[in-house]
Amino acid sequence: MVRILPMTSAIRPTIASFATARFSGSIGVINASSRFNSVHFGSTAGSQSKNFGLKAFKIFRQEVNSKSASKTIVNMAQGSTATTQENALEWVKNDKRRMLHVVYRVGDLDRTIKFYTECLGMKLLRKRDVPEEKYTNAFLGYGPEDSHFVIELTYNYGVDKYDIGTAFGHFGIAVDDVAKTVDLIKAKGGTVTREAGPVKGGKTVIAFIEDPDGYKFELIERGPTPEPLCQVMLRVGDLDRSIAFHEKAFGMELLRRKDNPEYKYTIAMMGYGPEDKNAVLELTYNYGVTEYDKGNAYAQIAIGTDDVYKTAEAIKVFGGKITREPGPLPGISTKITACLDPDGWKTVFVDNIDFLKELE
């Protein structure tokens, strides 16, 4: 659960998800590598790290007047870092990860719940009001939270409007009949921004609509799927950098990449399984655009992990910024860690066992 402060874009941590209210400074890769070895991984990298200092000191004494001394030390450090990255990659590869939910702010919770349930066919899974903190959360989706990707809406008392910005793109929903869904949305007074029809250059039927707060949804005509809430599209300034980070630090797989030179953009679909069975992250790069306005409406995605401590160390090794050090949230046992990717998008990792306990 999260709360957004009315006067800022920060989000307060609660139980099932977390968004950082304040950000710590950037952490260097060398320091992260050392900590990664010594704290969590008793592997070859750890022993190399321990022996590195002694060996370097001996070499330095023997070759203090030699130019080769500094070069040798640098080579040893690079070797140790490379081994650390190998261990981090191995951990990330074997970790059991799943996209849990996406969090964003709305100005009228009841209005949004009504639109999602009546027009998009979602179910209200749970709702929680916290009057002492002046916020309410609602979870909606197409199935139980322990097996489906869901939406977490946050309403802050008295705040009826947010700035979506230009960085957030849209959510994707798979439906049996796009045209029929569009007609239903029109009948309910919804806004259709792109009528049903084949995607340009392809055969898949799609449409675009907006919810009452202005969030865009892409309706994708697709057969029965276990994960109808199937996409979150975010814009990035360097696609290759973003792909590499999500592969190494987040353990996602590059499912497909498509360049559209006619419209001057490239997309990359990333996730933890096939698109037709899992929610995926759609990264979009528009030619020549390296920065976007993130506004204060969209918050973050939460991802499950077996170990938030090892996850945080891997994120540091691969250049991510930890904004909330791993550990239990105050007053409860749920362990989480929060980070920023190279484009500044927030992600929260939640302990898998703790998350399931919250749902009991």
C-alpha positions in Angstrom: 0.0 0.0 0.0 1.3 3.5 -0.6 0.3 7.0 0.0 1.2 10.1 -2.0 1.7 13.3 -0.2 -0.6 16.0 -1.5 2.1 18.6 -1.9 4.8 16.4 -3.4 5.2 13.4 -5.8 6.6 11.2 -3.1 4.8 8.0 -2.0 4.7 6.7 1.6 5.4 3.0 2.2 2.8 0.6 3.4 2.4 -3.1 3.2 2.2 -4.6 -0.3 4.2 -2.1 -2.1 6.7 0.7 -1.5 7.7 4.0 -3.2 10.6 6.1 -1.9 9.8 9.4 -0.3 13.4 10.6 -0.3 16.3 9.4 -2.3 19.8 8.6 -1.1 22.9 9.5 -3.1 24.3 7.4 -5.9 26.4 4.4 -4.9 29.6 3.7 -6.8 30.1 0.3 -8.5 33.4 -0.5 -6.7 31.9 0.0 -3.3 28.8 -2.0 -4.3 31.0 -4.8 -5.6 32.9 -5.1 -2.4 29.8 -5.2 -0.3 28.2 -7.7 -2.7 31.0 -10.1 -2.1 31.5 -9.7 1.6 27.9 -9.6 2.8 26.0 -12.0 0.7 28.1 -14.2 -1.6 30.7 -16.5 -0.1 32.0 -17.5 -3.6 35.2 -17.2 -5.5 34.6 -13.5 -5.8 34.6 -13.2 -2.1 38.0 -14.9 -1.6 39.5 -12.8 -4.4 38.2 -9.7 -2.8 39.8 -10.6 0.5 43.1 -11.5 -1.0 43.2 -8.5 -3.3 44.3 -6.0 -0.6 47.3 -8.1 0.6 48.5 -8.9 -2.9 48.2 -5.3 -4.0 50.1 -4.1 -1.0 53.0 -6.6 -1.6 53.1 -5.7 -5.3 53.1 -2.0 -4.5 56.1 -2.4 -2.1 58.1 -4.4 -4.5 57.4 -2.2 -7.5 56.8 1.2 -5.9 59.0 2.9 -8.5 57.7 0.9 -11.4 54.9 2.0 -13.7 53.8 -1.6 -13.9 52.7 -1.5 -10.3 49.6 0.6 -10.8 48.7 -1.2 -14.0 48.8 -4.6 -12.2 46.6 -3.4 -9.3 44.1 -2.0 -11.8 44.0 -5.3 -13.6 43.4 -7.2 -10.4 40.6 -4.9 -9.4 39.0 -5.3 -12.8 39.2 -9.1 -12.5 37.6 -9.0 -9.1 34.8 -6.8 -10.4 34.2 -9.1 -13.4 33.9 -12.1 -11.1 31.5 -10.2 -8.9 29.3 -9.4 -11.9 29.3 -13.1 -12.9 28.0 -14.1 -9.4 25.4 -11.3 -9.5 24.2 -12.5 -12.9 23.9 -16.1 -11.6 21.9 -15.0 -8.6 19.5 -12.8 -10.8 19.1 -15.7 -13.3 18.0 -18.2 -10.6 15.8 -15.8 -8.6 12.1 -16.4 -8.7 10.7 -13.1 -10.0 7.3 -11.9 -11.1 5.7 -8.6 -11.8 3.2 -8.1 -8.9 1.5 -4.8 -9.4 1.8 -1.3 -10.9 1.1 1.7 -8.7 -0.3 5.1 -9.7 -2.4 8.0 -8.3 -5.9 9.0 -9.1 -8.1 11.9 -8.3 -11.4 10.1 -7.6 -11.1 6.6 -6.4 -14.8 5.6 -6.7 -15.0 7.0 -10.2 -11.9 5.1 -11.3 -13.1 1.8 -9.7 -16.4 2.2 -11.5 -14.8 2.8 -14.9 -12.4 -0.2 -14.5 -15.0 -2.6 -13.3 -17.8 -1.6 -15.7 -15.8 -0.7 -18.8 -12.7 -2.8 -18.6 -14.1 -5.9 -16.8 -11.7 -5.7 -13.8 -12.6 -6.9 -10.3 -12.1 -4.9 -7.1 -9.8 -7.2 -5.2 -9.4 -5.2 -2.0 -9.6 -1.7 -0.7 -8.0 -0.1 2.3 -8.6 3.3 3.9 -6.1 4.8 6.2 -7.8 8.0 7.6 -5.0 8.9 10.0 -2.7 9.2 7.0 -5.4 10.6 4.7 -5.1 8.1 1.9 -6.9 5.1 0.4 -5.6 2.2 -1.7 -7.6 0.0 -4.1 -6.3 -3.1 -5.9 -8.0 -4.1 -9.1 -7.3 -6.8 -11.7 -8.4 -9.9 -13.5 -7.5 -12.5 -10.9 -6.0 -13.1 -7.4 -2.9 -11.0 -6.5 -0.9 -14.2 -5.7 -1.0 -15.2 -9.4 -1.9 -12.1 -11.4 -0.4 -8.7 -12.2 -2.8 -6.1 -10.8 -3.3 -2.4 -10.4 -2.8 -0.5 -7.2 -4.6 2.8 -7.2 -3.8 5.5 -4.6 -6.1 8.3 -3.6 -4.9 11.1 -1.3 -7.6 13.0 0.5 -8.3 16.3 -1.2 -6.0 15.8 -4.3 -8.2 15.5 -7.4 -5.6 15.9 -10.2 -2.1 14.8 -11.1 0.3 15.5 -13.9 0.9 12.4 -16.0 3.8 13.9 -17.8 5.3 12.7 -21.1 7.4 9.7 -20.0 4.6 7.3 -19.1 3.0 5.7 -22.1 0.1 3.4 -21.5 -1.2 0.1 -20.0 -2.1 -2.8 -22.2 -5.2 -5.0 -21.8 -5.9 -8.1 -23.9 -9.5 -8.4 -24.9 -11.5 -10.9 -27.0 -13.2 -8.2 -29.1 -11.6 -4.7 -29.3 -14.5 -3.2 -31.3 -17.1 -4.4 -28.8 -15.0 -3.1 -25.9 -14.7 0.3 -27.6 -18.5 0.5 -28.1 -19.0 -0.3 -24.4 -16.6 2.3 -23.3 -18.3 4.9 -25.5 -21.7 4.0 -24.1 -20.3 4.5 -20.6 -19.0 8.0 -21.6 -15.4 7.0 -21.9 -12.9 8.6 -24.2 -11.6 6.7 -27.3 -8.5 8.2 -28.7 -7.9 5.6 -31.4 -10.7 3.6 -33.0 -10.5 -0.2 -33.3 -8.5 -1.4 -36.3 -5.3 -3.1 -37.4 -2.1 -1.8 -36.0 -0.1 0.1 -38.7 2.1 -2.4 -40.6 0.4 -5.4 -39.0 -2.7 -7.4 -38.5 -3.3 -7.2 -34.8 -6.5 -5.2 -34.0 -6.0 -2.5 -31.3 -7.6 0.6 -30.0 -6.6 3.3 -27.5 -8.8 4.7 -24.7 -8.3 7.0 -21.7 -9.6 6.5 -18.2 -11.2 9.4 -16.2 -7.7 10.6 -15.0 -6.2 10.6 -18.5 -4.2 7.4 -18.3 -4.1 5.7 -21.7 -4.9 2.0 -22.2 -4.1 0.1 -25.3 -6.8 -2.6 -26.0 -5.2 -5.6 -27.8 -7.3 -8.2 -29.5 -6.0 -11.5 -28.3 -7.4 -15.0 -27.6 -7.9 -16.2 -24.0 -5.0 -15.4 -21.8 -4.2 -16.0 -18.1 -2.9 -12.4 -17.9 -5.3 -9.8 -19.5 -3.5 -6.9 -17.8 -0.5 -7.5 -20.1 1.7 -4.4 -20.6 3.1 -1.3 -19.0 4.7 1.0 -21.5 7.4 3.5 -20.4 9.6 5.8 -22.5 13.4 5.7 -22.2 16.2 7.8 -23.4 18.7 5.1 -24.3 17.1 1.8 -25.3 20.3 -0.3 -25.4 21.3 0.9 -21.9 17.8 0.2 -20.6 17.6 -3.3 -22.1 21.0 -4.2 -20.7 20.1 -2.9 -17.2 16.8 -4.8 -17.1 18.4 -8.0 -18.3 21.3 -7.9 -15.8 19.9 -6.1 -12.7 16.2 -7.2 -13.0 16.7 -10.6 -14.7 14.2 -9.8 -17.4 14.3 -11.4 -20.9 14.3 -9.4 -24.1 11.2 -11.0 -25.7 11.3 -9.0 -28.9 12.6 -5.8 -30.3 11.0 -3.9 -33.2 12.2 -0.8 -35.0 9.8 1.5 -36.7 11.9 3.9 -38.8 8.8 5.3 -40.6 7.5 6.6 -37.3 10.9 7.1 -35.7 10.7 4.9 -32.7 11.9 1.5 -31.4 10.2 -0.7 -28.8 11.6 -3.5 -26.7 9.3 -6.0 -24.9 10.9 -7.3 -21.7 9.5 -9.7 -19.0 9.7 -13.0 -17.1 7.8 -15.1 -19.7 6.0 -15.1 -23.0 3.9 -12.1 -23.8 0.7 -14.1 -24.2 0.9 -15.5 -20.7 2.7 -12.8 -18.6 2.6 -9.1 -18.0 5.5 -7.4 -19.8 7.4 -4.1 -19.7 7.3 -2.3 -23.1 10.2 0.1 -23.3 9.9 2.8 -26.1 12.7 4.9 -27.5 11.7 7.9 -29.7 14.5 8.9 -32.1 16.6 11.7 -30.6 14.7 12.0 -27.4 16.8 11.4 -24.3 14.7 13.0 -21.5 11.1 13.1 -20.5 8.9 14.8 -17.9 7.7 12.1 -15.5 5.0 14.2 -13.8 3.7 13.1 -10.5 1.0 10.6 -11.4 2.7 7.3 -12.2 4.5 5.7 -9.3 6.2 2.3 -9.9 6.1 -1.4 -10.6 6.5 -3.9 -7.8 8.4 -7.2 -8.5 8.7 -10.3 -6.3 12.1 -11.7 -5.3 13.4 -14.5 -3.1 15.9 -12.2 -1.4 15.7 -8.4 -1.3 19.3 -8.2 0.1 20.9 -10.0 -2.8 18.6 -8.2 -5.2 19.7 -4.8 -3.9 23.4 -5.8 -4.2 22.9 -7.0 -7.8 21.2 -3.7 -8.7 24.2 -1.8 -7.3 26.7 -3.9 -9.2 24.9 -3.1 -12.5 24.7 0.6 -12.0 21.2 1.0 -10.4 20.5 3.5 -7.6 19.1 2.0 -4.4 16.7 4.5 -2.9 15.5 2.3 0.0 18.0 -0.1 1.5 16.7 -3.7 1.8 15.0 -4.6 5.0 11.6 -4.9 6.7 9.1 -2.0 6.6 8.7 -0.3 10.0 6.2 -2.1 12.2 5.7 -5.1 9.9 7.8 -8.0 8.6 7.6 -7.4 4.9 11.1 -7.0 3.4 11.5 -4.7 0.5 14.1 -2.7 -1.4 13.5 0.2 -3.8 15.6 1.5 -6.7 15.8 3.7 -9.8 16.8 2.5 -13.2 19.1 4.6 -15.5 16.1 6.6 -16.7 14.9 7.3 -13.2 11.9 4.9 -13.2 11.1 3.5 -9.8 10.9 -0.2 -9.0 10.2 -2.0 -5.7 11.3 -5.5 -5.0 9.2 -7.4 -2.4 10.1 -10.6 -0.6 8.0 -13.4 -2.2 7.1 -15.2 1.1 6.3 -11.9 2.9 4.1 -10.8 0.1 2.0 -14.0 0.2 1.7 -13.7 4.0 0.2 -10.2 3.5 -2.6 -11.6 1.3 -3.7 -14.2 3.9 
